[in-house]
């Protein structure tokens, strides 16, 4: 005997039953698709703006300098040491005496001296490897928001606008300047920083006018080959200094 039909062969009751069955099947298919998509590996999030990254960043950036991870992949070499930042902004280094694993926190910025390399992650933690013969790795254990390296020194800026330096230049130890600052850059044997007031201060080995910046208010500093350049609020730029290797 044939199995009984679960709904009439015709009439409104059959239409209702078919509609319910189709709706259940569609719901089930969408649920399976959604569950599969939720567990699928998603591509890395690429924020369109600093605000978007701040919203999605689980580590709450401390300053605009730390908003975006370093351009990746990145490879820097300094003497016998090298450090790479992969496509996920994770840092790994190689060289004599290094036995550290890849960092778990994305890297925001990285810089190299003659024989040492330092990086800041997006939480402001400092990671350094390399030669220590000039104490260039001896920065205090603090949170930092900006970083600059010379040949044999390191300088970093704290969230409370102070600069700490460690190491030497060709004329002696690299001091930490006093005052409140908002940005810093470094050449081989000297550094310059933008004060909170907008004035530029330079220190280190003095050669020519490299530690004598122009007067006035500026909004940004950058290193341009063998010079330091500053941008004024009106868009005008000024550069000074010469290569530290110049006679």
GINOR-V198531 format. One record per pair of residues at least 6 apart in sequence whose ideal C-beta (glycine too) atoms are under 6 Angstrom apart, sorted by the first residue. I is the first residue (numbers start at 1). J is the second residue. D is the distance in whole Angstrom. If there is no record, write none. Layout:
# GINOR-V198531
i | j | d
I | J | D
I | J | D
This chain:
# GINOR-V198531
i | j | d
7 | 14 | 5
7 | 17 | 4
8 | 14 | 5
45 | 56 | 6
47 | 53 | 4
50 | 67 | 5
53 | 67 | 5
54 | 61 | 6
59 | 122 | 5
59 | 123 | 5
61 | 67 | 5
62 | 124 | 5
62 | 145 | 5
62 | 159 | 5
63 | 145 | 4
65 | 145 | 5
65 | 146 | 5
66 | 108 | 4
66 | 122 | 5
66 | 145 | 6
69 | 89 | 4
69 | 106 | 5
69 | 108 | 6
70 | 85 | 5
70 | 107 | 5
70 | 109 | 6
70 | 110 | 5
72 | 85 | 5
72 | 87 | 5
72 | 89 | 5
73 | 86 | 5
73 | 87 | 6
74 | 85 | 4
75 | 84 | 5
76 | 83 | 5
76 | 112 | 4
76 | 117 | 6
78 | 112 | 4
78 | 113 | 6
78 | 115 | 5
78 | 116 | 6
78 | 117 | 5
78 | 130 | 6
79 | 115 | 3
80 | 95 | 5
80 | 96 | 6
81 | 95 | 3
81 | 117 | 6
81 | 129 | 5
81 | 130 | 5
82 | 94 | 5
83 | 93 | 4
83 | 117 | 5
84 | 92 | 6
85 | 91 | 5
85 | 107 | 5
89 | 106 | 4
89 | 107 | 5
90 | 102 | 5
90 | 103 | 5
91 | 103 | 4
91 | 107 | 5
91 | 119 | 5
92 | 102 | 4
93 | 129 | 5
98 | 129 | 6
105 | 121 | 4
105 | 123 | 6
106 | 122 | 5
107 | 119 | 5
107 | 121 | 5
108 | 120 | 5
108 | 122 | 5
109 | 120 | 5
109 | 147 | 6
110 | 119 | 4
111 | 118 | 6
111 | 147 | 6
111 | 149 | 4
113 | 149 | 4
113 | 150 | 6
113 | 151 | 5
114 | 151 | 4
115 | 130 | 5
115 | 131 | 4
116 | 130 | 3
116 | 131 | 5
116 | 136 | 5
117 | 129 | 6
117 | 130 | 6
118 | 128 | 4
118 | 147 | 6
118 | 149 | 6
118 | 154 | 6
119 | 127 | 5
120 | 144 | 6
120 | 147 | 5
124 | 143 | 4
124 | 144 | 5
124 | 145 | 6
126 | 144 | 6
128 | 137 | 5
134 | 152 | 4
134 | 167 | 5
134 | 168 | 5
135 | 166 | 5
135 | 167 | 6
136 | 152 | 5
136 | 153 | 5
136 | 154 | 5
136 | 166 | 6
136 | 167 | 3
138 | 166 | 4
139 | 154 | 6
139 | 156 | 6
139 | 164 | 6
139 | 166 | 5
140 | 164 | 5
142 | 158 | 6
144 | 156 | 4
144 | 158 | 6
145 | 157 | 6
145 | 159 | 6
146 | 157 | 4
146 | 183 | 6
146 | 184 | 6
147 | 156 | 5
148 | 155 | 5
148 | 184 | 5
148 | 185 | 5
148 | 186 | 4
148 | 191 | 6
149 | 186 | 6
150 | 186 | 5
150 | 188 | 5
150 | 189 | 6
151 | 188 | 5
152 | 167 | 5
152 | 168 | 5
153 | 165 | 6
153 | 167 | 3
153 | 174 | 4
154 | 166 | 5
154 | 167 | 6
155 | 163 | 6
155 | 165 | 4
155 | 184 | 6
155 | 191 | 5
156 | 164 | 6
157 | 163 | 5
157 | 184 | 6
161 | 180 | 4
161 | 181 | 6
161 | 196 | 6
163 | 176 | 6
163 | 177 | 6
163 | 181 | 5
163 | 193 | 6
164 | 176 | 5
165 | 174 | 5
165 | 176 | 5
167 | 174 | 5
168 | 174 | 6
169 | 189 | 4
169 | 204 | 5
169 | 205 | 4
170 | 189 | 5
170 | 205 | 5
171 | 205 | 4
177 | 201 | 6
177 | 203 | 5
179 | 195 | 6
180 | 196 | 4
181 | 193 | 4
181 | 195 | 6
182 | 194 | 5
182 | 196 | 6
183 | 194 | 4
183 | 221 | 6
184 | 193 | 4
185 | 192 | 6
185 | 221 | 5
185 | 223 | 5
188 | 244 | 4
189 | 204 | 6
189 | 205 | 4
189 | 244 | 4
190 | 204 | 3
190 | 205 | 5
190 | 210 | 5
190 | 211 | 6
191 | 204 | 6
192 | 200 | 6
192 | 202 | 4
192 | 221 | 6
192 | 228 | 5
193 | 201 | 6
194 | 221 | 5
195 | 201 | 6
198 | 217 | 4
198 | 218 | 6
200 | 213 | 4
200 | 218 | 6
200 | 230 | 6
202 | 211 | 4
202 | 213 | 5
208 | 242 | 5
209 | 240 | 5
210 | 241 | 3
213 | 240 | 6
214 | 238 | 5
218 | 230 | 4
218 | 232 | 6
219 | 231 | 6
219 | 233 | 5
220 | 231 | 4
221 | 230 | 5
222 | 229 | 5
224 | 239 | 6
226 | 242 | 6
226 | 243 | 4
227 | 239 | 4
227 | 241 | 5
228 | 241 | 5
229 | 237 | 6
229 | 239 | 4
230 | 238 | 5
231 | 237 | 5
